Amino acid sequence: MRDAAGSRRSRVRERSSRRLDPLPCWLIVRAMNEVKTVLEPVPVVLAAAQRWLTPVQERLGDAFLSAYITGGALNEGFDPQRRHVNVLVITRELPISKLDLIAAAVPHGTKPPHVDPLFMTLQQVQRSLDVFPIEWTDLKERHWRLEGVNLLDTLQVPQTYLRLQVEQELRGKHLRLMQEYLTGGGHPERLHAALARLASGFHTLFRALIRLHGEPPPPSLERVIARVAEIHDLDEQALMGAHRLRAQNKHPGVEETRAIYRGFLAQVERLTSAVDGLRLP
């Protein structure tokens, strides 16, 4: 009887030790260090954003807290003639009763650089930190303050759901890419437009994937893509395809566009599976 009991205890210890065995290192999400990347926008972008902000800030008055240039305008090689400049405006309040007055002050230029604004109250920012950890972590690390108090540097973004949001976003984009190919595979101009439209969203995801690996993302987009490919054993050239196609005004031809699209789609599928296997330590 004692032998049987001892045998059971031995089996329990064996099962427990298997559960406690460490996961392979490539499956473990490492601790992330907080990093602030200082990137100054080019003068033409900075001037356009400041011109746009002046009447908006005046109309908001005491409700204005701060404004920042964010997103692609801080990337190396950003083309303000083709891409919009993202500007985040944070306010104390945005009452519905005053929306028409504020909207009347928002400039709508006919010539580039064009500003694509995002208005949020401070309360909306604080309550969305755990819902959009990818976006807020990226904004916290990469922004240029135009005016007002420095709020973004003080934000504490919870990382609890970062891996989950990365996987959710990747799966959604993978499905979208697949549908675009199935419905537009015979029209290279549609495939080119789809990749160009979706590529910028992948850039933010790629930076989040590097953070999940416990590293600060490089400042260059090409280096970001190369590092993601290295971490997850992907084809760097295929993963770079969407970025390169986006930079072209016209598609390079039917077969080449299809090949680039399929190559990128295959890497996104592999990347989604890899992120699904990541586990928090």
C-alpha positions in Angstrom: 0.0 0.0 0.0 2.8 2.4 0.9 4.5 1.5 -2.4 1.3 2.3 -4.3 1.0 5.7 -2.4 4.6 6.4 -3.2 4.1 5.6 -6.8 1.1 8.0 -7.0 3.1 10.8 -5.3 5.9 10.2 -7.8 3.5 10.5 -10.8 2.1 13.7 -9.3 5.6 15.2 -8.9 6.4 14.2 -12.5 3.3 15.8 -13.9 3.9 18.9 -11.9 7.5 19.2 -13.1 6.3 18.9 -16.7 3.9 21.8 -16.1 6.7 23.8 -14.6 9.2 23.0 -17.4 10.2 26.3 -19.0 8.8 27.1 -22.5 11.2 27.4 -25.3 12.8 30.9 -25.2 11.3 32.0 -28.5 7.8 31.4 -27.1 8.3 33.6 -24.0 7.3 37.2 -24.0 10.1 39.1 -22.4 9.8 42.0 -20.0 9.6 45.3 -21.8 11.7 48.4 -21.0 10.2 51.8 -21.4 11.9 53.7 -24.2 11.3 57.2 -25.6 12.4 57.7 -29.2 13.0 61.4 -30.0 12.3 62.0 -33.7 12.0 65.5 -35.1 9.7 66.0 -38.0 11.1 67.7 -41.1 10.5 71.5 -41.2 7.8 71.4 -43.8 5.7 68.9 -41.7 6.3 70.9 -38.5 5.3 74.2 -40.2 2.1 72.6 -41.7 1.1 71.1 -38.3 1.7 74.4 -36.5 -0.4 76.4 -39.1 -3.2 73.9 -38.7 -3.1 73.9 -34.9 -3.2 77.7 -34.4 -6.9 78.3 -35.1 -7.9 75.1 -33.5 -6.1 75.9 -30.3 -7.6 79.4 -30.2 -11.1 78.1 -30.6 -10.6 75.5 -27.9 -9.3 78.1 -25.5 -8.9 76.8 -21.9 -10.1 73.4 -23.0 -6.9 72.8 -24.9 -4.3 70.7 -23.1 -1.7 69.6 -25.7 -1.1 68.6 -29.3 1.4 66.2 -30.9 2.6 65.0 -34.3 2.4 61.2 -34.3 2.6 58.3 -36.7 4.3 58.1 -40.1 5.4 61.7 -40.1 8.1 60.7 -37.7 9.4 58.0 -39.9 12.6 58.4 -41.9 11.8 59.1 -45.5 8.2 60.3 -44.8 6.8 62.0 -48.0 4.5 64.9 -46.9 3.4 65.3 -50.5 1.8 61.9 -50.5 1.0 61.0 -46.9 -1.1 62.8 -44.3 0.4 64.2 -41.1 -1.3 62.7 -38.0 -1.9 65.2 -35.2 -3.3 64.2 -31.8 -5.2 67.0 -29.9 -6.0 66.3 -26.2 -8.6 68.5 -24.5 -10.2 68.8 -21.1 -13.6 68.4 -22.6 -15.4 68.1 -26.0 -19.0 68.9 -25.2 -21.5 68.0 -28.0 -22.9 71.5 -27.7 -19.6 73.0 -28.8 -18.7 70.5 -31.6 -20.0 72.8 -34.4 -18.0 75.7 -33.1 -14.8 73.6 -33.0 -15.5 72.0 -36.4 -15.8 75.5 -37.9 -12.2 76.3 -36.8 -10.6 73.2 -38.2 -8.6 74.1 -41.4 -9.1 72.1 -44.6 -6.2 72.8 -46.9 -6.2 72.0 -50.6 -2.5 71.6 -50.9 -0.2 69.1 -49.1 0.9 68.6 -46.4 -2.5 67.6 -45.2 -3.3 67.1 -41.5 -5.3 64.1 -40.3 -6.4 65.1 -36.7 -7.5 63.0 -33.8 -9.4 64.8 -31.0 -9.7 63.2 -27.6 -10.4 64.3 -24.1 -7.9 63.4 -21.3 -10.5 61.2 -19.8 -11.0 59.3 -23.1 -7.2 58.8 -23.2 -7.0 57.5 -19.7 -9.9 55.1 -20.1 -8.6 53.6 -23.4 -5.0 52.8 -22.3 -5.8 49.2 -21.6 -8.0 48.8 -24.6 -5.5 50.1 -27.2 -2.1 49.2 -25.7 -0.4 48.9 -29.1 -1.4 52.4 -30.2 -0.7 54.1 -26.8 2.6 52.4 -26.3 3.6 53.6 -29.8 2.4 57.1 -29.2 4.1 57.3 -25.9 7.4 56.3 -27.5 7.1 58.2 -30.7 5.6 61.7 -30.7 6.6 65.3 -31.2 4.9 67.9 -28.9 3.6 70.9 -30.8 2.0 72.8 -27.9 0.7 72.4 -24.4 1.6 70.3 -21.3 3.5 67.1 -21.7 0.9 64.4 -21.1 2.0 61.5 -23.2 5.3 61.0 -21.3 3.4 60.6 -18.0 1.0 57.9 -19.3 1.3 54.4 -17.8 0.1 51.9 -20.5 -0.9 48.5 -19.1 0.8 45.7 -21.0 -1.5 42.9 -19.8 -3.4 42.6 -23.1 -0.7 43.7 -25.5 0.0 40.2 -26.9 -3.7 39.5 -27.3 -4.3 42.8 -29.2 -1.3 42.1 -31.5 -2.7 38.6 -32.3 -6.2 40.1 -32.8 -4.9 42.8 -35.1 -2.8 40.3 -37.1 -5.6 37.8 -37.6 -8.0 40.6 -38.7 -5.5 42.0 -41.2 -4.6 38.5 -42.5 -8.3 37.8 -43.1 -8.7 41.2 -44.8 -5.7 40.5 -47.1 -7.1 37.1 -48.0 -10.5 38.6 -49.0 -8.9 41.4 -51.0 -6.9 38.9 -53.0 -9.8 36.5 -53.6 -12.1 39.4 -54.8 -9.4 41.5 -56.6 -6.7 39.0 -57.8 -7.5 39.7 -61.4 -7.0 43.4 -60.9 -3.5 44.3 -59.9 -4.5 47.9 -59.3 -6.9 46.7 -56.6 -4.2 44.5 -55.0 -1.7 47.4 -55.1 -4.3 49.7 -53.5 -5.1 47.2 -50.8 -1.5 46.7 -49.8 -0.9 50.4 -49.8 -4.0 50.9 -47.6 -3.1 48.2 -45.1 0.7 48.6 -44.9 0.8 51.5 -42.5 -1.2 49.5 -39.9 1.4 46.7 -40.1 4.2 49.1 -39.3 2.7 49.8 -35.8 2.1 46.1 -35.3 5.7 45.3 -36.2 7.0 47.7 -33.7 4.8 46.1 -31.0 6.1 42.7 -31.9 9.7 43.9 -31.3 8.5 45.3 -27.9 7.0 41.9 -27.1 10.5 40.5 -27.6 11.8 42.9 -25.0 13.6 45.3 -27.3 13.0 48.9 -28.3 12.0 49.2 -32.0 14.7 50.7 -34.4 13.9 54.1 -35.8 14.0 53.0 -39.4 11.0 51.1 -40.8 13.2 48.9 -42.9 15.2 47.9 -39.8 11.9 47.3 -37.9 10.7 44.9 -40.6 14.2 43.2 -40.8 14.2 42.7 -37.0 10.7 41.2 -37.0 11.8 38.8 -39.8 14.9 37.8 -37.8 13.0 37.2 -34.5 10.3 35.1 -36.1 12.4 33.4 -38.8 10.5 35.0 -41.7 11.5 35.9 -45.3 12.6 39.5 -44.9 12.2 40.4 -48.6 8.7 39.0 -48.7 7.7 40.8 -45.5 9.2 44.0 -47.0 7.0 43.6 -50.1 4.0 45.7 -48.9 6.2 48.6 -47.8 8.0 48.6 -51.2 4.8 48.3 -53.2 3.2 51.1 -51.2 6.1 53.4 -52.1 5.3 52.9 -55.9 2.8 55.1 -57.6 1.7 52.3 -60.0 1.7 48.6 -59.7 4.7 46.8 -61.4 2.5 44.5 -63.5 0.0 41.7 -63.0 2.2 38.8 -62.2 4.7 40.7 -60.1 2.0 42.4 -58.1 0.3 39.0 -57.4 3.7 37.5 -56.4 4.5 40.3 -54.0 1.0 40.1 -52.5 1.1 36.3 -52.0 4.5 36.5 -50.5 3.5 39.1 -48.0 0.3 37.2 -47.2 2.3 34.0 -46.5 4.6 35.8 -44.1 1.6 37.4 -42.2 0.1 33.9 -41.9 3.3 32.6 -40.4 3.7 35.6 -38.1 0.1 35.2 -36.8 0.8 31.6 -35.9 4.1 32.6 -34.1 2.3 35.2 -32.0 -0.4 32.7 -31.1 2.4 30.6 -29.6 3.8 33.4 -27.4 3.3 33.1 -23.7 3.8 35.6 -20.9 6.6 34.5 -18.4 
